[in-house]
Amino acid sequence: MKQITFLSGFFFLLLFYGCKKDEIQVKFEISRFLEMKHSWEASGITSYSYNFSHNGCLCFAYHYVVSNNKVIKVDPDTSTCHNVGPYLTYTVDEIFSKLENLYNNPYVEKIDDETYIYCSEIRIKYDSIYFFPSYYEIFCDSKNMEIQCPHATETLTNFIK
């Protein structure tokens, strides 16, 4: 009887500790984020333009024109960054979604449960009038991998409704 109890206790410990996956906790003010997202959505703004810049391993910038929540025009902004990076089409709603998805699923690159790069922190400054993320920083860390670009910033400026 003692042997069965020992074995069942051993399997419980193995299940609890041996198979427990790493829980990644992204440092992020999620309640403030959700409050700002709700305020942005309540504003009802669907047509606007803005400048977007990304600084990390690459530097690239674009001027976006959005109509009815769809990007209708994108122009490279070489005055901010001399490189033209990946062609991205972001509405403000998509930026909110991108950040929320990164918080909910922080794996940036995952090989397996022991080898991955993940988002460890997101810092955001919000526009004081329209509540969208006007500046945000994404910090990454890793487990058993080298990180080439552990930090990136993205900025939204010259927002015109």
C-alpha positions in Angstrom: 0.0 0.0 0.0 2.8 2.4 0.9 4.5 1.7 -2.5 1.3 2.6 -4.4 1.0 5.8 -2.4 4.7 6.7 -3.0 4.3 6.0 -6.8 1.1 8.0 -7.1 2.8 10.9 -5.1 5.8 10.7 -7.4 3.6 10.9 -10.6 1.8 13.8 -9.1 5.1 15.6 -8.5 6.3 14.7 -12.0 3.1 16.0 -13.5 3.1 19.2 -11.4 6.8 20.1 -11.6 8.3 18.0 -14.4 5.7 18.8 -17.1 4.9 22.4 -16.0 5.5 24.8 -18.9 7.2 28.1 -18.4 4.6 30.7 -17.9 5.7 33.9 -19.6 4.5 37.0 -17.8 4.7 40.1 -20.0 5.3 43.3 -18.0 2.4 45.4 -19.3 -0.3 47.7 -18.0 -3.1 45.7 -19.5 -5.9 47.5 -17.6 -4.8 50.9 -18.8 -4.3 49.5 -22.3 -7.9 48.1 -22.4 -9.2 51.4 -21.1 -7.4 53.4 -23.9 -8.5 50.8 -26.5 -12.1 51.3 -25.4 -11.8 55.1 -25.4 -10.3 54.9 -29.0 -13.1 52.7 -30.2 -15.7 55.0 -28.5 -14.3 57.9 -30.4 -15.7 56.4 -33.7 -12.8 57.7 -35.7 -12.5 55.6 -38.9 -10.7 58.0 -41.3 -7.4 59.6 -40.5 -3.8 59.9 -41.5 -0.6 59.6 -39.5 3.2 58.9 -39.7 4.5 55.6 -38.4 8.2 54.9 -37.6 9.9 51.8 -36.4 13.3 51.8 -34.8 15.0 48.5 -34.0 17.4 46.5 -36.0 15.8 48.2 -39.0 14.6 51.8 -39.2 11.7 52.4 -41.5 8.9 54.9 -41.6 5.6 55.4 -43.6 2.8 57.9 -44.0 -0.6 56.2 -43.8 -4.0 57.4 -45.0 -6.9 55.4 -43.6 -10.5 55.6 -44.8 -13.3 53.6 -43.2 -10.8 51.6 -41.2 -8.8 50.5 -44.3 -5.4 51.7 -45.3 -5.9 53.3 -48.7 -2.5 54.9 -49.2 1.0 54.2 -47.9 4.1 56.4 -48.7 7.6 55.8 -47.5 8.9 58.6 -45.3 12.6 58.7 -45.9 13.0 62.0 -43.9 12.7 59.9 -40.7 14.6 56.8 -41.8 16.7 56.3 -44.8 15.8 52.7 -45.2 12.5 51.4 -46.5 11.6 48.4 -44.4 8.9 45.8 -44.8 5.7 47.1 -46.3 3.2 47.3 -43.5 -0.4 48.4 -43.5 -1.5 49.4 -40.0 -4.7 51.0 -39.0 -4.8 52.1 -35.3 -7.2 49.2 -34.6 -4.5 46.8 -36.0 -1.9 48.4 -33.8 -4.1 47.8 -30.8 -4.6 44.2 -31.9 -0.9 43.6 -32.6 0.0 44.8 -29.0 -2.8 42.8 -27.4 -1.8 39.7 -29.3 1.8 40.1 -28.3 0.7 40.3 -24.6 -1.6 37.2 -25.0 0.9 35.2 -27.0 4.4 36.6 -26.2 6.4 34.1 -28.3 8.3 36.1 -31.0 10.1 33.0 -32.2 9.7 29.5 -30.8 11.6 26.4 -31.7 10.3 24.2 -28.8 9.5 24.5 -25.1 13.2 25.0 -24.2 14.2 27.4 -27.0 12.5 30.6 -27.8 12.5 34.4 -28.0 9.6 36.1 -26.2 8.3 39.6 -25.4 9.1 40.4 -21.8 7.8 44.0 -21.6 5.6 46.5 -23.5 5.7 50.1 -22.5 3.1 52.5 -24.1 2.4 56.2 -24.2 -1.1 57.1 -25.4 -2.3 60.2 -27.3 -4.0 62.5 -24.8 -6.8 63.5 -27.2 -7.6 60.3 -29.2 -6.1 57.6 -26.9 -4.2 55.6 -29.5 -0.7 54.3 -28.7 1.5 57.2 -29.9 4.7 55.6 -28.7 5.5 52.1 -27.6 8.5 50.0 -26.8 8.8 46.3 -27.1 11.5 44.5 -25.1 12.4 40.9 -25.8 14.3 38.2 -23.9 15.1 34.6 -24.7 15.6 31.1 -23.4 18.5 29.2 -25.0 18.7 31.6 -28.1 20.6 34.7 -29.0 18.6 37.8 -29.7 19.7 40.1 -32.5 17.3 42.9 -31.7 16.1 42.8 -28.1 14.4 46.2 -28.2 12.2 48.1 -30.7 10.2 51.3 -30.6 7.3 52.4 -32.8 5.9 55.9 -33.0 2.7 57.4 -34.4 3.0 61.2 -35.1 1.2 63.8 -37.1 -2.2 62.2 -36.6 -4.9 64.1 -38.5 -8.6 63.2 -38.2 
